[in-house]
Amino acid sequence: MLKQMEQPSNSSSNSFTHPLFLYCFAPEIISVVISLLVVYVLLLPLFLYVVAVGYQRWRKDGFMAPFTTWSHIDILTYNVVFLDLFNMLGNLFYLFGTITENGCVQKAGSGMFGIFFSGQTLFHLLTCMERYLAVVHPVFYLRLKGSAGVRVRNITVGCVWLVSILIMVLIVKTMIPFALINVLLLSFTSVAFVFCSLSVLCALIGPGPGGTRDRVDQSKKRALLTIVIITGTLILRFMANMITTIIQNVAPDSEYVYCLTGWSSVWFLVPSSLVLPLLFLQRAGKLDVCGAKV
């Protein structure tokens, strides 16, 4: 792999199957990476605040509380925040590796970003499924809040981390283009998100018992709002990824274009990083906006 990166002119076709591992030394590309780091540094207090709120709750509820009594959506939010912090560290590694021309450090940072991308998408999918079950299948959802459901959630969370790591290993070992994984992952999750949104919407506008419209439950409205917001950020990511892939395929012989469009598309991941932390703080009563908890 390092030999390929040292000779991009002779093996560019192979290098392009690993867009995360390309050497991108152009000042404009480094500026994009630095600007992303600045944005995440500005978001760092938000992430740390969520961690602090969770830590205070953890000390109050006991050591095993996150694995036994905490709500599913809160656990998913904490995992997304940890992924964002993990991604910030990965971006630092990538920038340091690029500046120092250290391929191993750069690849480590790229791999951390890949784990973040897959993990964040899957955790958002689990969040929408959790909201969907709470509204459309409330009886089944109540069962999931018991000890058996908590065990399933804990196993699922572990599987998401494992799958995210395996995706990166698969990309590295089999030379599968990262863009292809992005398209497949975002396509699948987009369909799932739209399905959850429409199902919750139908549950909200459908007639109540006896064929009459009851007062719409505010929790169902909040669930729909959560799903719609997450779906919107995912669709934004999907569109940015598709446009980036098209541009990269139009100019397949330009590492500069490949790197510049790839890192520029990362900007569209920032809204996804904001959604769950802000909704979490709103539920916890830490944000007094919109006059209600989401």
C-alpha positions in Angstrom: 0.0 0.0 0.0 2.8 2.4 0.9 4.5 1.6 -2.4 1.4 2.5 -4.3 1.1 5.8 -2.5 4.7 6.6 -3.2 4.1 6.0 -7.0 0.6 7.5 -7.7 1.4 8.1 -11.3 2.0 4.4 -12.0 -0.7 2.9 -9.9 -3.4 5.6 -9.7 -6.2 3.1 -10.6 -5.3 1.0 -7.5 -4.9 4.1 -5.3 -8.4 5.3 -6.2 -9.9 2.1 -4.7 -8.5 3.5 -1.4 -9.6 7.2 -1.4 -9.1 7.3 2.3 -5.4 6.5 2.0 -4.4 8.9 -0.7 -1.7 11.5 0.0 -3.4 14.8 -0.2 -0.8 17.5 0.3 -2.4 20.4 -1.6 -2.8 23.5 0.5 -6.5 23.8 -0.3 -7.2 20.2 0.9 -5.2 20.7 4.1 -7.2 23.9 4.6 -10.4 21.9 4.3 -9.2 19.4 6.9 -8.1 22.2 9.2 -11.5 24.0 8.8 -13.3 20.8 9.7 -11.1 20.5 12.8 -11.9 24.0 13.8 -15.7 23.3 13.5 -15.4 20.2 15.6 -13.3 22.0 18.2 -16.2 24.6 18.4 -18.6 21.6 18.8 -16.4 20.0 21.4 -18.0 21.8 24.4 -21.4 20.4 23.2 -20.1 16.9 23.1 -18.3 17.2 26.4 -21.4 18.7 28.0 -23.4 15.6 26.9 -20.7 13.4 28.4 -20.7 15.4 31.6 -24.5 15.1 31.9 -24.2 11.4 31.3 -21.4 11.1 33.9 -23.4 12.9 36.5 -26.3 10.6 35.9 -24.0 7.6 35.9 -22.6 8.5 39.4 -26.2 9.1 40.7 -27.8 5.9 39.2 -24.9 3.5 39.8 -22.2 1.8 37.8 -24.4 -0.7 36.0 -27.2 1.7 35.2 -26.2 2.4 31.6 -26.5 -1.4 30.9 -29.7 -2.0 32.8 -32.0 1.0 33.4 -31.1 3.8 31.0 -33.4 4.4 28.0 -32.4 3.1 24.6 -32.3 6.5 22.9 -30.0 7.9 25.6 -27.5 5.1 25.2 -27.6 5.5 21.4 -26.9 9.2 21.8 -23.9 8.6 24.1 -22.5 6.2 21.5 -22.9 8.8 18.7 -21.1 11.4 20.9 -18.2 9.0 21.6 -18.0 8.4 17.8 -17.8 12.1 17.2 -15.0 12.4 19.7 -13.3 9.4 18.1 -13.6 11.1 14.7 -12.0 14.3 16.0 -9.0 12.3 17.1 -9.0 10.6 13.7 -9.0 14.0 11.9 -6.0 15.1 14.0 -4.2 11.9 13.1 -4.9 12.4 9.4 -3.8 16.1 9.5 -0.6 15.2 11.4 0.1 12.3 9.0 -0.4 14.5 6.0 1.8 17.3 7.3 4.6 15.0 8.4 4.2 12.7 5.4 3.7 9.7 7.7 1.5 7.2 5.8 0.8 5.0 8.9 -0.5 7.9 11.0 -2.6 9.2 8.0 -4.1 5.7 7.4 -4.9 5.4 11.1 -6.8 8.7 11.0 -8.6 7.7 7.8 -9.6 4.4 9.3 -11.0 6.1 12.4 -13.0 8.4 10.1 -14.4 5.4 8.3 -15.4 3.7 11.6 -17.1 7.0 12.6 -19.0 7.3 9.3 -20.4 3.8 9.4 -21.1 3.8 13.1 -22.9 7.1 13.1 -25.1 6.1 10.2 -26.1 2.8 11.9 -26.7 4.4 15.3 -29.0 6.9 13.7 -30.8 4.1 12.0 -31.3 2.4 15.4 -32.5 5.7 16.9 -35.2 6.0 14.2 -36.2 2.3 14.6 -36.5 2.9 18.4 -38.8 5.9 17.8 -40.8 3.9 15.2 -41.4 1.0 17.5 -42.4 3.4 20.3 -45.2 4.9 18.2 -46.3 2.2 15.8 -45.8 -0.9 18.0 -46.1 0.4 21.6 -46.9 -2.9 23.2 -43.8 -4.6 21.7 -41.8 -1.5 22.6 -42.8 -1.8 26.3 -41.4 -5.3 26.3 -38.2 -4.0 24.9 -37.8 -1.7 27.8 -37.6 -4.7 30.1 -34.4 -6.6 31.0 -34.5 -8.8 27.8 -34.9 -5.7 25.6 -32.0 -4.0 27.4 -29.8 -7.0 26.7 -30.8 -7.0 23.1 -29.9 -3.3 22.9 -26.5 -3.8 24.5 -25.7 -6.6 22.1 -26.9 -4.5 19.2 -24.7 -1.5 20.2 -21.7 -3.8 20.4 -22.5 -5.2 17.0 -22.6 -1.7 15.5 -19.1 -1.0 16.7 -18.0 -4.4 15.5 -19.6 -4.0 12.1 -18.1 -0.5 11.6 -14.7 -1.9 12.3 -15.2 -4.9 10.0 -16.3 -2.6 7.2 -13.0 -0.7 7.4 -11.0 -4.0 7.6 -13.0 -5.2 4.5 -12.2 -2.0 2.6 -8.5 -2.3 3.4 -8.1 -6.0 2.8 -10.3 -6.4 -0.3 -9.7 -3.1 -2.0 -13.4 -2.4 -2.1 -13.9 1.4 -2.9 -15.0 3.3 0.1 -17.4 5.3 -2.0 -19.3 2.1 -2.9 -19.7 1.2 0.8 -21.0 4.7 1.4 -23.6 4.5 -1.4 -24.8 1.0 -0.3 -25.0 2.0 3.4 -26.7 5.3 2.8 -29.1 3.8 0.3 -30.2 1.1 2.7 -30.6 3.5 5.7 -32.4 6.1 3.6 -35.1 3.6 2.6 -35.4 2.5 6.3 -35.6 6.1 7.5 -38.3 7.0 5.0 -40.3 3.9 5.9 -40.1 4.8 9.6 -41.1 8.4 8.9 -44.1 7.5 6.8 -45.2 4.8 9.3 -45.1 7.2 12.2 -46.9 9.9 10.2 -49.7 7.5 9.3 -50.0 6.6 13.0 -50.3 10.2 13.9 -53.0 11.1 11.3 -54.9 7.9 11.5 -58.3 7.7 13.3 -58.3 6.9 17.0 -60.4 4.2 18.7 -64.0 4.0 17.5 -63.1 5.8 14.2 -62.6 9.2 15.8 -59.5 11.4 15.9 -58.2 11.5 19.4 -55.9 14.2 20.6 -52.5 13.5 19.1 -50.1 12.3 21.7 -47.3 14.8 22.1 -44.7 12.0 22.5 -45.7 10.8 19.1 -45.2 14.2 17.6 -41.7 14.4 19.2 -40.9 10.9 17.9 -41.9 12.0 14.4 -39.8 15.2 14.7 -36.8 13.2 15.8 -37.1 10.8 12.8 -37.7 13.6 10.3 -34.7 15.6 11.5 -32.4 12.6 11.4 -33.8 11.6 8.0 -33.2 15.1 6.7 -29.5 15.0 7.7 -29.1 11.6 6.2 -30.6 12.6 2.9 -28.2 15.6 2.9 -25.3 13.2 3.4 -26.6 10.9 0.7 -26.9 13.7 -1.9 -23.5 15.0 -1.0 -22.0 11.5 -1.3 -23.6 10.9 -4.7 -22.5 14.2 -6.1 -19.0 13.6 -4.8 -18.9 10.1 -6.3 -20.1 11.5 -9.7 -17.4 14.2 -9.7 -14.7 11.7 -8.7 -15.7 9.3 -11.5 -15.8 12.2 -14.1 -12.2 13.0 -13.2 -10.7 9.6 -12.2 -7.1 10.6 -13.0 -6.9 13.5 -10.6 -5.9 12.8 -7.0 -6.4 16.5 -6.3 -10.1 16.4 -7.3 -10.6 13.1 -5.5 -9.2 14.4 -2.2 -10.7 17.8 -2.4 -14.3 16.6 -3.2 -14.0 13.8 -0.7 -13.0 16.0 2.2 -15.4 18.8 1.2 -18.2 16.3 1.4 -17.3 15.7 5.1 -18.9 19.1 5.8 -22.3 17.5 5.2 -21.7 15.2 8.2 -21.6 18.0 10.6 -25.5 18.3 10.9 -25.6 14.6 11.7 -23.3 15.2 14.6 -25.5 17.9 16.1 -28.9 16.2 16.0 -28.8 13.6 18.8 -26.7 15.7 21.3 -29.1 18.6 21.0 -32.2 16.4 21.2 -30.7 14.7 24.3 -30.0 18.0 26.0 -33.5 19.1 25.2 -35.0 15.9 26.7 -32.8 16.4 29.8 -34.2 20.0 30.2 -30.8 21.6 29.5 -32.0 23.6 26.5 -35.0 25.8 27.0 -35.9 26.3 23.4 -39.0 25.7 21.4 -40.9 25.5 24.7 -41.0 21.7 24.8 -38.8 18.7 25.1 -38.1 16.7 21.9 
